Amino acid sequence: MYRRALEGNEKAWGPEHASTLGTINRLGDLYADQGKMAEAEAMYRRPLEGYEKAWGPEHPSTLGTVNRLGDLYADQRKMAEAEAMYRRALEGSRQDGRSGSHASTGVGRQ
């Protein structure tokens, strides 16, 4: 289903449109859930590059994909890579003016 949605999004809006990149992220989630880690990583890398190009490294969509990569690496017990992604997501959220207290960072909640 995601493959069909992806094809439709790419045709209608192009490969770097936000809707297309979001569909690719969800396809990565599906692959990760199926244990297809290499495919999941490839899917996450594509929107990461697109979001960085369009909106920059601190945009919430960029950081969300960075966090997804962190989760993927943690699931594979690649802890150094996971930590690097999580640190990047946290630092990016701080630089974007959220001071690490945004709900998506899990920091600063009481």
C-alpha positions as CSV (number, residue, x, y, z in Angstrom):
1,M,0.0,0.0,0.0
2,Y,2.8,2.4,0.9
3,R,4.5,1.6,-2.4
4,R,1.4,2.6,-4.3
5,A,1.1,5.8,-2.3
6,L,4.7,6.5,-2.9
7,E,4.4,6.1,-6.6
8,G,1.4,8.4,-6.6
9,N,3.1,11.0,-4.5
10,E,6.2,11.0,-6.7
11,K,4.1,11.3,-9.8
12,A,1.8,14.1,-8.5
13,W,4.3,16.1,-6.4
14,G,7.8,14.9,-7.2
15,P,10.4,13.0,-5.2
16,E,11.3,15.7,-2.8
17,H,7.8,17.0,-1.8
18,A,7.0,16.8,1.9
19,S,4.2,14.3,1.3
20,T,6.4,12.1,-0.7
21,L,9.2,12.2,2.0
22,G,6.6,11.4,4.7
23,T,5.4,8.4,2.8
24,I,9.0,7.2,2.5
25,N,9.5,7.6,6.2
26,R,6.4,5.4,6.8
27,L,7.7,2.8,4.4
28,G,10.9,2.8,6.4
29,D,8.8,2.2,9.6
30,L,7.1,-0.7,7.9
31,Y,10.4,-2.2,6.8
32,A,11.8,-1.8,10.4
33,D,8.7,-3.5,11.8
34,Q,9.3,-6.4,9.4
35,G,13.0,-6.7,10.4
36,K,14.2,-5.4,7.1
37,M,16.8,-3.1,8.6
38,A,18.9,-2.4,5.5
39,E,15.8,-1.4,3.6
40,A,14.5,0.7,6.5
41,E,17.8,2.6,6.7
42,A,17.7,3.3,3.0
43,M,14.2,4.6,3.3
44,Y,15.1,6.9,6.2
45,R,18.2,8.2,4.5
46,R,16.2,9.5,1.5
47,P,13.8,11.8,3.4
48,L,16.6,12.9,5.8
49,E,18.5,14.2,2.8
50,G,15.3,15.8,1.3
51,Y,14.4,17.5,4.6
52,E,17.9,18.8,5.2
53,K,18.0,20.2,1.7
54,A,14.5,21.8,1.9
55,W,14.3,22.9,5.5
56,G,17.7,22.5,7.1
57,P,19.2,20.3,9.8
58,E,17.2,21.6,12.8
59,H,13.7,21.4,11.2
60,P,11.3,19.1,13.2
61,S,10.8,16.9,10.2
62,T,14.6,16.5,9.8
63,L,15.0,15.7,13.5
64,G,12.1,13.3,13.5
65,T,13.9,11.3,10.8
66,V,17.2,11.5,12.7
67,N,15.3,10.1,15.7
68,R,13.9,7.3,13.5
69,L,17.4,6.3,12.5
70,G,18.4,6.4,16.1
71,D,15.6,4.0,16.9
72,L,16.6,1.7,14.0
73,Y,20.2,1.6,15.1
74,A,19.2,0.9,18.8
75,D,17.0,-2.0,17.6
76,Q,20.1,-3.4,15.9
77,R,22.2,-2.9,19.0
78,K,24.4,-0.4,17.1
79,M,24.6,1.8,20.2
80,A,27.3,4.2,19.1
81,E,25.3,5.0,15.9
82,A,22.1,5.2,17.9
83,E,23.6,7.6,20.4
84,A,25.0,9.8,17.6
85,M,21.5,10.1,16.1
86,Y,19.8,10.8,19.4
87,R,22.4,13.4,20.3
88,R,21.9,15.1,16.9
89,A,18.2,15.1,17.4
90,L,18.5,16.6,20.9
91,E,21.0,19.2,19.9
92,G,19.0,20.1,16.8
93,S,15.9,20.7,18.9
94,R,17.9,22.9,21.3
95,Q,19.3,25.0,18.4
96,D,15.8,25.4,17.0
97,G,14.7,27.2,20.1
98,R,13.0,24.4,22.0
99,S,15.6,24.1,24.7
100,G,15.2,20.4,24.8
101,S,11.8,20.8,26.6
102,H,9.7,19.8,23.6
103,A,7.6,16.7,24.1
104,S,9.3,14.9,21.2
105,T,12.7,15.1,22.9
106,G,11.5,13.4,26.1
107,V,13.6,16.0,28.1
108,G,12.2,18.6,30.4
109,R,8.8,16.9,31.0
110,Q,7.6,16.7,34.5
